[in-house]
Amino acid sequence: MLLLIAKSTVIEGKQNEFMRLANALVQQSRQETGCLQYDLVQEESEPNIFYFIEKYVDAEALQVHQTSTYFQQIVPQLGQIRTQNAEVKQCNVIEYDTTK
């Protein structure tokens, strides 16, 4: 499994626009077969900082997500209201055998 954490620092005053676009991305991404989790969270102490928390069954599912039509349309719009490019961390989920 893959987990992505994508940090976005949004231009002051553009938080509502960012959340509106992000909501469309979240809702459509959650419909993807290989998507296990797709959430948007906002920092409490810095309300212009958001994180997408994404979990996929494998790299192929991530590829499907990143090449989807809606991703290709929405992400550039999000980029226009960020102060800088998103900071994306890709992680492998460590799974433990809980039966032992």
N, C-alpha and C positions, 0 to 999 in steps of 0.2 A: 504494500500500500504506500501511496505517496501523500504527503501533506505539504501544502503550500501556505505560506504566510506572506501576504503582500501588503506592505505598508504604504499608505498614501497620505501625504501631507497636502491639505487642500488650502487654496487661497482663502484668506479671511473673507467671510461673507458669502462664500460659495458652498457652504456645507449642505444647505437644502437641495441645491441643484445636484451636488454630488450624490446625496442619498437617493434622490429620485432616479438618477441614471443607474446607480448601484442596485437599487431595488429591482429594476428590470433585468439586470444581469443575474442577480441572485435567483429570482424566480425561474428564469429560463434554464439556468445552470442546474438547478435542483431536479429538473426533468430529465437530465442526461442519464443514460443507463449506468455508466461507469462512475458517476459522481455519488459519493457517499455522504458528503457534507459540504455545504457552501453557505457561509454566514458572513455578515458584515458586522464588525464591532467598532465602537467609538471610544477613544480614551476619555476617561472622566476628567482628568486634570488638564487635558489639552484637546478641546472639542473639535479642532481642525485636523486631528490625526485619526485615521481610520485603518482598519486591518480587514482584509478578506482572509478568512480561514477556510481552506479548501482541502477536501480529502477525496482521493481517487483510488479505484481498485488497482490501477497500474499506469504505466507511462502511456500506453495506447489510449486510455480513457482521457488522460490529460491532453494528448494530441488532438483528440476529437473536440474537446472543449475549446482549445486555443484556435482551432481552425473553423469553428462554427461561425455562421453568418452574423449572429447577434453579437458574439464576442468581437468580431472584426469591426462591427459598427459602433459598439458602445465604448470599448476601451480607448479609442482615440479621443472620444468626447470627454471621457474622464481625464485623460492626459492634459487637456486644455485648461482644466481647472485645478490642476496640481501645481505646487510650487516647484516640484522637481519630478523626475521619473520615479515610478513606484520602486520600492526596494523589495525584491522578491527572494524569499528563502525557500528552497525545495528540500524537504526532509524525507527520509525513509522512516516509516512507522515501525517500531520494534514491537513485534508480537510475541507474547509469552504464552507458553503452554500452561494453562491454569489447572490442568488435570493432574499435574504431578505435585 
